[in-house]
Amino acid sequence: MREVPRAGVHGEIARVLYCAESVLDVGPGINPQWYFKPRTHVCVEAHPPYVAQLQASHGHDPRFLFLCGRWQDILPRFPDASIDTATAIDVIEHLEREDGFALLAELMRIVRHQIVISTPLGFYPQHYEPDERDRWGMDGGHWQTHRSGWTPDDMLALDPRWRAVVSPDYHNVDQHDQPLAEPWPAFWGIFTKAVPSHARTLHEERQRGGRLGRFPAPIRDTIRAVRRLLS
């Protein structure tokens, strides 16, 4: 486990994540993950208004595929080792712990290479009434309530291949964008299943200004299959 101040944490993450041609982005809300620039970016989002916003902002980009539904219903339809990398950025704290562990297990099954998750360190209180507006002024309060807290040890209990990067001063505003009395820490969990010998980290790729390879056929087949199942 490494500790990195807020200002340097994303640079540190880029040194341990590898380039990916296909990314499964679970629970993006209205903002897709931005670490990777894959050939195909599959977003799984349960709240229809969030999906509508994603389609409005990114629907013109042919790299994106938006699947509207609960991860519990969608992820089991993906074959084993069918996506390069999966992300769940600020997601598992919104789940009960049993569901959070189930999500991580599904992602570990689906990925070929890596998973990256981020979450507050420990339980960070955040509550919305069922009909309360979220921080974007949308009716997503139910989805933004925190239901569990997590530590790097929770990841290690699943598999010793998990690693953590902790930022002790990462969260500095609350759900209403008001300053916190003291910063709240966050951590990133990175699971590495297998990485090809020729793979470059995101940091290396950005340094060299290279481009990613061609989108592989197995992922295209997976996406077609998921579309058929959801139609």
N, C-alpha and C positions, 0 to 999 in steps of 0.2 A: 504494500500500500504506500502510495506517495501522497504528500500534502503539497498543494500548489496554490498560491494566492489567486483570487478571482482574475486578476489581470493576465495571468499566464496559463490559466487552466486549459483553454481551448487549444493553445499551441501544444501543450503537453499531450492532450488527447490525440492530436493529429500525428504525433510521433509513434503512437501505438495502434492506430487503426490503419488497415490496409485498403487500398483502392478496391472498389467493387463495381461490377458492371450491372448488378441487379440488387436492389434494396427493398426490403419489406419494412414499411414505416407504420408502426402500430400506434394508434391514438395521436395523430398529429394535431388534432384540433383544427385551427384555421391556418396553421403554419407548418408546412412540411419540414422535416429535418433538413439541415443545410450542411452537414459535415461532408456528405458524399454528393457527387454529381454523376449518378449512374446513367447507363443507357436506358434502364427501365426502373421506374420508381413506383412501387405499389403501395398506396396509402389505404389503410383499413381504419375507418372512422365510424363510430356508432351513431353519432348525433346528426340527423339529416341537415339541419341548418349549417353545421360546420362543413359538411360535404359540399353544400351549395356554395359556400364561400371559397372552398378549395377549388371548385370547378370554375368559379368566376375569376380567380386570380391565376390559376395554373392550367385550366382546361385547354388552352391554346397550345400547350407544350405536349408534343406526341410522346414524350418520355413517361408521362404520368398516366397511371391507371388508378381510379378511385373506386373503392369497394365500400358501400354503405351497409354496415351491419356490425354486430358484436363480434369481437375477436373469437369468442367461444364457438361461434357458428361458422366462421370463415376459415380460421387457421387449420382446423383438422382436415380441411379439403386439400391442403398443400401436401404434396409428396415429401418424403424424407429428403434432406439435402437438395432442395429445389431452388433455393435462393442464396446468393452469395452472402449477404449480410443483412441483419435485422436491427432495427432501432425501436426503442420505446422510451422516448424522451419525456420525462415528467409524467409518467403514466401509472406505475405500480402503486404509488401512494394514494391513488384514487380507487384502488381495489381493496377488498378484504384480503387478508394475508393468504388464505387458502387459494383464492383466485390468482393472486400475484405469483405464487409458486407455480400454479398450473400454467400461467402465461409464459413464465421463464422456461418451463419444461418444453412447451410447444415450440418456442423459438429455438431452443437447443436442438430439437429434432429437425426443424425445417432448414436451418442454415447449413451452408457448406463451410463457411470461413469464420465469421465473427458475429457477435451481438454487442451492441452498446446500449446501456440503459443509463438514465440519470434520475435522481430522486433526492429529496432532502435527506440529510443524515439524521436518523431518528424520526420520531413522530412530530411533524410540524402542524399545529392546529390550523385548519382552514375549513370553515363551514358556510354553506349556502342553504337558505330555505329553498324548498322545491320549486317555487315560482320566482325566485330571485334572479336578477340579471347577473351574468358573469362579468368579468373585467373588460370584455369587449362590447358590453351592452347587448349581448344576445341572451336568449333564454336557455343557457347551458349551465345554470347554477348546480343542478343535480350532478352533472358530470365533473364539476370542479371541486366538490367536497373531498377532503382528505379522509381516508378510512383506515390507513395503516402507516406504520413507520418501518424503516429498513436500515440495515447496516451492511458493510461489506461481509461480515461473518455469515449473513443469510445467504449470500451468493456462494461462499465457499462451502457451505453445508450442502449445496446442490452438486458442486463439482469443483475440484481443486484448480481447474484451469481458469477460473474467474480471477481477475485482478481488479484493483480499485485505485482510482485517483480521487482524492478528497480536496475540496476547496473550502477552507474554514470560514471564509468571509463572502460566500457566493451570493446568498439571498439578502438583499438590503431594503426591499420594499414588501409590503403586504399585498393581499389580493385586491386592495383598492388603490394600489400604487402609492401608499403612504409609507414614509421611512420607518423602518424597524428601529426599536431602541438599541438593539445589538444585532449584528449580522447573524444569519442562520447558515450553518454549513450544508453543503451538498456533496454528493459523491457520484462518480461515474463508475459503473461496473462494466468491464470489458471481458467477454468470453471469447477465447480463440480456440476453435476446433481444429482447423488445419489451414495452412497458408501455403500456396504454391511457392516454389523456390525463387521464381522470377518476380514475385509481388513486391510492390513498393508501398511504403507508408504514404498517408495523405501528405505529410510534411515533405517527403522526398518528391512526390509528384508535383506539388506546388512549386518546389524549388527548381525543378527542371522544366516546368511549363509544358509537360507532356499531355497527351490525350488518352482516354481510355480505349480499350479494345472493343471489338464488335460484340453486340448483344448475342449471347449464345442461344441456339435453338431450343435447348431443354426449358429455358425460362419462358420463351414464347409459347411453348406447348402448355406449360403450367398455367399461364395467364388465360389462354383460350379455354382450358378446362374449367378454371374458376369462373369465368364469365358464363359458361354453359350451365354450371351448377347454380349460379345465382339468378339466371334469367327465368 
